Amino acid sequence: MPADPTPSPVSAVPRRLRVITALMAAGLVLVMSVVAVLLKESTTGVVSFRTADQVAMVGLGIAMGAGVMLLGRSRVDADADGVRIRNVVINHEVPWSAVHAVRFDQHSPWASLLLGNDDEVAIGAVQAADGERALTAVRGLRALLADHQARNPVPQEELLYPRE
């Protein structure tokens, strides 16, 4: 009889958040470009705006748009070795041996990993707003965790007194 196959790898990104940030970034660039075009025709009486100011406004719009797009760069990749999480700025690489549970509570905006040392790592890529995609990703993560726990059972301690 063939051995049980390992669950398939999981990869997820926040679809709805990426669409929203892309639209917001495009709107920022558009608004700043319109401001740049109209800038030469306005004056404060003290300051007159030049072409360099127009270019700076467009550049500022592009920089702000890139900052907004940064919010949607979250991603999670998991396989039999562990979980790799990329949130807005911070990356985490967590082996399955350190994971105690995959949490996705009813009113939580995103999933999280509960670690053995009682820390919790947010998975910004698996968001409740994505609905069925998020549930599929959580089920896949839980299957990978269960597979790891079945292959690597934790030995039970023989304690004189039970832990509470």
Salt bridges, closest charged atoms under 4 A:
ASP77 OD2 - ARG75 NE 3.04
ASP79 OD2 - ARG84 NH2 3.17
ASP105 OD2 - ARG103 NH2 2.63
GLU120 OE1 - ARG103 NH1 3.65
GLU132 OE2 - ARG139 NH1 3.46
ASP147 OD2 - ARG151 NE 3.08
GLU157 OE2 - ARG163 NH2 2.97
